[in-house]
Amino acid sequence: MCGRFALFYQLAELIRQFGLDEFPSELGPRYNIAPGQQIAVVSSPRPDWRRLSLMRWGLIPHWAKEPPRGASLINARGETVTEKPAFRSCFQERRCLVPASGFYEWKRQGKEKLPHFLAPPDDGVLALAGLWDRWRAPDGALVDSCSIITTGANRTMEPIHDRMPV
């Protein structure tokens, strides 16, 4: 968990909701955001400034020699985020919010997986807790990337999956 989510709010609504000072000029609706894609992330480079920027979903620690393979590090377990080397300094210095209209989870029923879309009852925007880092690629390019923090499921989520985003 959390392996897919959606964001279909208008940019003007996100600006209002998060009090953004800086944002990309265009941000269209997305209904099936997957690991490895660029996602909208709210960060605060200084206390009085909030920025919405695009980051790769799947954290690449700043000290990594190369990006992790596949969809690893898309989530950070909240229970161990202060202990794991990939997340420890991010938790101390580079926290963020990931705006979402809702997230997808699949419930196993026998051999099948049934999709569920979980969203706030008032159709409001969710702010998923996240961590981000900046990695310098071998060619010198800077890559901003992030993970979504997860925790154990609450009563609503338990029948579907054992984890959920913070």
Disulfide bonds with the S-S distance in Angstrom:
none
